[in-house]
Amino acid sequence: MKVNYHTHTTRCMHAKGSDEDFVKAAIEAGFDRIGFSDHTPWNYQGFVSGMRMHKAELPGYVGSVRALQEKYRGQIEILLGLECEFFRPRLDWLKEQIAQYGLDYIILGHHFSKDEPRGTYNGSLHTPAQLRTYAQDVLDAMDSGLFAYIAHPDIFMRGYPVFDKTCERISRAIIEKALATDTPLEFNLLGLSHGNADGKQGYPFPAFWRMAGEAHVKAIVGVDAHQPAAYLDTAKFDWACETLRWLGAEPVTEIRLFSQPK
């Protein structure tokens, strides 16, 4: 099976291409299953995010993906999800949306700690205390059982200056929790592209993934597609799968869906 569960749409305001264009590109690239997991809206009051759909757009997103499921049935399997942070005060609202719209899964993309309007962006952390806050959120998210996998778990190295002892400790904690909860960690190809473009390989971060491989974690390759062309770089996808095997991680293609019994 060739799969990717990490696909965005123009509703997040930093992606390009129609929803159907992503599906067509995935078919061309030989994918058997894809999932749309655009940045979740949140029930903000008086705050407008610049990196996610508004909650009023959620019904249209769901309708579009469901229509594509039917149109391309027999050619490719399409799942419906969201990429979400672990915002404790907003989890009840999120669970309501999961039930109301019959989402197949959600993934943890913990871009902000505490909350977006007044929180810290986890791609620009600079202190050990910020690292520990990020890690605790990720650990609690895995314990919640809500998330199918952890997207770019090493996002903290996008801004942190050096992989120090605190980075090592929180990485080990995340890896151990992933093993204990049977939660895959994502090897993120968009981060790889960022690193190739600007010379700063924040994620996938080599030291983190050496540790993850030594622990034999379950790992999933995430295209993190923000444009249809991302699906067509099959050489990068294949390289990522082989790299995970070489490191000792266990590449997986199946994820927990809400329709499956726990």
C-alpha angles and dihedrals in degrees: 000000000000109000144167124183097179112086128142134199136211089266089083088062095231101070131082134214136044122285089249092051089062091052093049092049091049091052091048090051092052101251116161097196135015135178130209109223107167120176107285121244114235129211093255120168116207094354127098117197121219095208108048142048119271114250089248088065095056096088091052091049091051092046093050095051093045090052091051090050089060097041094052098035108141092024101064137351113242124195130194120228147134136230107232142178123229100252103165098202091050100047095095090055090048092052089052090055092048090055097040095052098032095236116195096216146331129220128209113246098168100194095153134033121223094357140330102247094056103008137103123265106236094213091067105045118149109170135062090237091058090050091052092050091051092048094049091052091051092048092050091047091055091048090053092066091219100111126076091205144338115263116215094346089182095056088121089076091064089082107011109102101222139007096250134167092283090053089050093050096048091044090054091048092051092047093048092049090049089055093045094050097036090239119155120228119221126239097208119214096191089061088051089054091049090053093049090050100049103021094243111111100199095158142046077037113201097221092050093050094046087058092045092049093049088054091048094232122181107258133189128197111234119197089193086204115204093166132027093246090068088074092056096062091090093157090064091047093050091046090053092052092050092045091055091051091047091052091051099252121135110242111215134189102189124079134186112269126199089239090063121087115247 
